[in-house]
Amino acid sequence: MRYSYNTYHNYKPKVILQYDISKYPIRKKKIILITARVHASEVTSSFEIEGILHFLTSNDSLAIHLRDLFTFKIIPMLNPEGVVLGNSRVSLTGSDLNRRWDQPDEYLHPQIYFLKNLIRMSDIKDISVFCDLHSHTKKNNAFIYGCNRAANDNFCSWTKVRLLPRILATKTPMFSYNDCVFHVGTNKWRTGRAVMWKEFGVTNSFTLECSVFGYLRGDKIVRFEVKDYLNLSLSFLETLIEYHYVLEKLQKELVLTNGWLKPARLSAVTGTLASEELAKKIEIEKREERVRRRILKLKEAANKINRYSKSPTAKLYKDALNKSKAAHKKKINIEEMSKLSSALPQNQYEDMYKENINKWRKYFEEELVATHNQLQEDIEDKDQDSDSNSSEDNLPIEEINRLLCRNNNEVVISLHNIGGELFE
């Protein structure tokens, strides 16, 4: 958005103190009628009116162009006595003034009564937009309540009443086009929006609702601040200028189509919604954040590996691994292997050492089988050579078998101890 109030408290508008009407030719201009604070407690509309008045009375080129195109009639507070008394919706007489537009009383509802007289004094055909500013306490975002078709036209003219809200939705993500409602219920026939549309024939008759809480930014709710309400009013003024030129461009096409455009054509003319662009931007930011976190995790893992490679534990593992390879080649005995395995602490390399232990177990099992077979052959040889057998030089067969079983059990127990100490 080109225009914005970044810091509300430091904002100083350039007010036009002198306006020489002779420099500007007198001609008919379209009327923009804006009202606010018909319900006393809806304070957000006051901030929006403040932003509109400050900008329209400045020397900005866009403000000058707006004054040249339109005549602005603004009522900042329709219910001043209700505001003074601290009422929520009603006036001094206890009436909801936004339900008295059809038949206002001169004494009970003087604000609405004399406002309608002011409208009758103007050329009704010149009223381009009527906008009543409100606050909403239940929904998020800013949105519009409009009518379902153009005034005094058939139901195919739905494009005319949706064009201005659609353009406004492309200006700021605070305004949600999907939350807009283009329908007049039976309980709304006496409101300003419905009466201006039905009685005075104003097609662009809207109620601009703004949440008192916040607006959706992706899946999060951002709280409204004063500067947000001021920026929303600037977006509304920008929308008026763009609407003026887009309507001129589409006038012939709307006549041919009887006021109806395909949704795709309407989107092409008005552009992408600001909320959709924001959603794409948020998705890109989320992807970048995921990539950033993944890179950080990889860096942390690299740092841990780097720190571990320089630690004494890593050196111990390297030495142990080298010794295990050498031991496998030299076929060292079980006792030395047990001592070697007890020096190995448990850590992230346990899979590597499990594989080595399995190799050692397989190797010693093969050695046990070979030793057992050799002993059996020796026993058979001793049986055949009866002359060489003597109780003094050779052991009996039962003793040899007993020793063989004992040695076999010790080997199995030692191998289980190796695995238990490492991986228990």
C-alpha positions, 0 to 999 in steps of 0.5 A, a space after each residue: 500500500 502506498 499510503 500508511 500511518 506508521 506511527 499514529 502519535 507522531 502523525 501531523 496532517 498538512 491541513 489546507 487552511 485556504 482553499 481558493 474555489 475560483 481555481 476550480 471550475 464548478 461542475 457536478 461531481 459524484 457524492 461520497 456519503 460517509 457516516 459513523 458512530 450511529 452506535 455509541 460504543 463502536 469506537 473503531 469507526 471514529 478512528 477510521 473517520 479521523 484517518 479519512 478527514 486527516 488525509 482528505 484535508 492534506 496537500 497530498 496529490 492523491 487527496 487533491 485528486 479525490 477532492 477533484 473527483 468527488 464531493 465528500 459529505 461526512 457525518 463523524 458522529 450520528 449519535 453524540 448524546 449516546 456517546 456522552 451517556 456511555 450507551 452501547 447502541 441506543 440514543 438519548 431516547 433509547 432508540 436504535 437509530 440504525 433501525 429508524 431510517 424508514 420513518 424517522 421522527 423529527 423529535 425522537 430521531 432528529 439525526 436520521 430525520 435531517 440527514 434524510 432531508 439533506 440527502 433529498 436536497 442533493 441530486 440522488 443520482 449523483 450519490 456514488 457511494 454510501 458507507 456507514 462505518 460500524 464495529 463488530 464484536 464477534 467476527 475478525 477482519 474488516 468486511 462489508 454488508 452490501 445488497 444482493 443486486 444493483 438498485 432498481 435492477 435485476 438479479 443479474 447485476 450482482 457485479 456492480 455491488 461487488 466491484 468496490 468491495 473486491 477492489 478494497 480486498 486487493 488493497 489490504 489483507 485486513 479486509 476480507 472479501 470472503 467475509 462480506 455478505 451481500 444480502 438484506 435480511 428481513 430484520 435489516 430493512 429499516 437500516 441505513 444500508 437498506 433504505 439508501 439502496 431501496 428508497 434512494 436507489 444507491 447501488 453502492 450502499 454498504 455497512 463497513 464493519 471492522 472487528 474490535 479485536 483483530 484480523 487473520 494473518 494466515 492461521 494467526 490473529 493479529 490484534 488491531 491497533 489504532 494505526 491499522 484503523 487509520 491505514 484501513 481508511 486510507 485503503 478505502 480512499 484509494 479504492 474509491 479512485 480505482 473504482 471510479 476508473 475501473 467502472 468507466 472501463 467496464 461500463 460498456 461491458 456491463 451494459 452488454 452483460 446486463 451488469 453481470 461479469 464472470 468471477 474469473 473476469 472480475 478477478 482479472 479486472 480487480 487483481 489478486 486479493 491481498 489476503 491471498 498474496 499474504 497467504 502465499 507470502 506466509 507459506 514461503 516464509 514457513 518454507 524458508 523457516 523450515 529450511 533454516 531450522 534444518 540447516 541449523 540442526 545440520 550445523 549443530 550435528 556437525 559441531 557435535 561430531 567435530 567436538 566428539 572427534 577431538 574428545 578422549 572418548 573418540 580416541 579410545 574408540 579409534 584405538 579399540 577399533 584398531 585393536 579389534 581388527 588386529 586381534 581378529 587378524 592375530 586370533 588372540 585368546 578369549 581373555 585378551 578379547 574380554 579385557 579389550 571389550 571392557 574398555 569400550 564405553 557404550 555410545 553411538 558406535 554400538 552398532 559397529 561394535 555389535 558387528 565386530 562382536 558377532 564376528 568374534 563369536 563366530 570365529 571362536 565358535 569355529 575354533 571350539 568346533 575345531 578343538 573339539 574335533 581335534 580332542 576326539 581324534 586324539 582320544 581315538 588315537 589313544 584308544 588304538 595305541 594301547 601300549 602308549 597309554 599310562 595313567 601317569 602320562 595321559 588323562 582318562 577319557 572321562 577327564 578329557 570330556 569333562 575338561 572339554 565341556 568345562 572349556 566349552 562352557 567358559 568360552 560361551 560364558 565369556 562371549 556372553 559377558 563381552 556382549 553384556 558389558 557392551 550392549 546391556 
